[in-house]
Amino acid sequence: MMGAYAQSDFDTLYRDSYNNLLRLAYRSTKDYHESEDLVDEAFVIYLQKSEIVHINNPRAYLVKIMSNLICNYLRLKMHDNVPLSNALENELGVDGLKRSLADALPKELQLWEREILLMRFEDQLSYAEIAERLHIKEVSCRSRLVRAKAHFAELRQKEKIL
């Protein structure tokens, strides 16, 4: 547990580093709220690690944590941009009639792929909500969704070729 002396050191570190970390995050994310979340997460990680190991250079350690968080954020953001495809969107609204996503998904998708795609795109659930329903971590949920979207895109491409 952090003593009073260590707490005052942390408060000083927080005040002195917050704006620099926020600027660093914002340069990469271009989203102020996401940047704030990343900075907060960096400080939480710092606190957790400082209870386990001695940190010689706290500012440098925070910048390293922030850099890793930004890399993870950008990697996940890139995977989020894998489209379901314009063909699917067109298929859902054929002749002005609304088809369900479940009907439009290729039958070759595995059950878990169908479920996660439906939860995300039809039920509009967040990653956290999907992870809770599936009893998995949010990071695992994101990975599964990326794999499901990639498999979907692969199947759609095969349909176009045939």
C-alpha positions in Angstrom: 0.0 0.0 0.0 1.2 3.5 -0.8 2.3 5.6 2.2 1.6 9.3 2.6 5.0 10.3 1.2 4.6 8.1 -1.9 1.1 9.5 -2.4 2.4 13.1 -2.5 5.0 12.0 -5.0 2.3 10.5 -7.1 0.2 13.6 -6.9 3.1 15.7 -8.1 3.9 13.2 -10.9 0.2 13.3 -11.9 0.1 17.1 -12.0 3.4 17.4 -13.9 2.8 14.6 -16.4 -0.9 14.6 -17.2 -0.9 17.3 -19.9 2.2 16.0 -21.7 0.7 12.5 -21.7 -2.6 13.9 -23.0 -0.9 15.7 -25.8 1.0 12.5 -26.7 -2.1 10.5 -26.8 -4.1 13.1 -28.7 -1.5 13.3 -31.5 -2.2 9.6 -32.2 -5.9 9.2 -31.5 -7.2 12.6 -32.6 -9.9 12.0 -30.0 -9.8 14.0 -26.8 -12.0 11.7 -24.8 -10.1 8.6 -25.9 -6.9 10.4 -25.0 -8.2 11.2 -21.5 -9.1 7.5 -21.1 -5.7 6.4 -22.2 -3.9 8.8 -19.8 -6.1 7.6 -16.9 -5.4 4.0 -17.8 -1.6 4.8 -17.9 -1.7 6.2 -14.4 -3.7 3.2 -13.1 -1.1 0.8 -14.6 1.7 3.0 -13.1 0.1 2.7 -9.7 -0.3 -1.0 -10.0 3.3 -1.5 -11.1 4.7 0.8 -8.5 3.4 -1.4 -5.7 5.2 -4.4 -7.2 8.5 -3.0 -8.5 10.7 0.0 -7.8 10.5 2.5 -10.7 13.7 4.6 -11.1 12.4 7.1 -13.6 8.6 7.5 -13.2 8.2 10.0 -16.0 10.0 7.8 -18.5 8.0 4.8 -17.3 4.7 6.6 -17.8 5.7 7.6 -21.3 6.5 4.0 -22.1 3.2 2.8 -20.6 1.4 5.5 -22.7 3.3 4.5 -25.9 2.2 0.9 -25.4 -1.4 1.9 -24.7 -1.4 4.1 -27.8 0.0 1.2 -29.9 -2.7 -1.2 -28.6 -5.4 1.5 -29.2 -4.3 2.0 -32.8 -4.0 -1.7 -33.5 -7.6 -2.3 -32.1 -8.9 0.7 -34.0 -7.4 -0.6 -37.2 -9.2 -3.9 -36.7 -12.5 -2.1 -36.0 -12.3 -0.6 -39.5 -12.6 -4.0 -41.2 -15.9 -3.5 -43.0 -18.8 -5.9 -43.1 -18.8 -5.0 -46.8 -21.0 -2.8 -48.9 -22.6 -6.0 -50.4 -24.0 -6.9 -47.0 -25.4 -3.4 -46.4 -27.0 -3.5 -49.9 -28.4 -7.0 -49.2 -30.0 -5.9 -46.0 -32.2 -3.3 -47.8 -33.2 -5.0 -51.0 -36.3 -3.5 -52.6 -36.9 -1.3 -49.5 -37.6 -4.4 -47.4 -35.5 -4.7 -44.3 -33.8 -8.2 -44.0 -32.3 -9.2 -40.8 -28.6 -9.5 -40.5 -29.0 -13.2 -39.5 -30.7 -13.9 -42.8 -28.0 -12.1 -44.8 -25.0 -13.7 -43.1 -23.4 -16.6 -45.1 -24.4 -20.0 -43.8 -20.7 -21.1 -43.9 -19.9 -19.0 -40.8 -19.4 -20.9 -37.6 -22.0 -20.5 -34.9 -19.7 -18.4 -32.7 -18.9 -16.1 -35.6 -22.6 -15.5 -36.4 -23.4 -14.9 -32.7 -20.7 -12.3 -32.2 -21.5 -10.5 -35.5 -25.2 -10.4 -34.6 -24.5 -9.1 -31.1 -22.2 -6.3 -32.4 -24.0 -5.2 -35.6 -27.7 -6.2 -35.1 -28.0 -5.8 -31.4 -25.5 -2.9 -31.4 -23.8 -4.1 -28.2 -20.5 -2.7 -27.1 -17.4 -4.9 -26.8 -17.8 -4.9 -23.0 -21.4 -6.0 -23.2 -20.6 -8.8 -25.7 -17.6 -9.9 -23.5 -19.9 -10.0 -20.5 -22.5 -12.1 -22.3 -19.9 -14.5 -23.6 -18.0 -14.7 -20.3 -14.7 -13.6 -21.8 -12.4 -10.7 -21.6 -13.0 -7.6 -23.7 -9.7 -8.1 -25.5 -10.7 -11.6 -26.5 -14.1 -10.3 -27.7 -12.3 -7.8 -29.9 -10.1 -10.5 -31.3 -13.0 -12.8 -32.0 -14.9 -10.1 -33.7 -11.9 -9.3 -36.0 -11.6 -13.0 -36.9 -15.4 -13.2 -37.6 -15.3 -10.1 -39.8 -12.3 -11.4 -41.7 -14.0 -14.8 -42.3 -17.1 -13.0 -43.4 -15.2 -10.9 -45.8 -13.4 -14.0 -47.1 -16.7 -15.8 -47.7 -18.2 -12.8 -49.4 -15.2 -12.6 -51.7 -15.6 -16.3 -52.6 -19.3 -15.7 -53.4 -18.3 -12.8 -55.8 -15.9 -15.1 -57.6 -18.4 -17.9 -58.0 
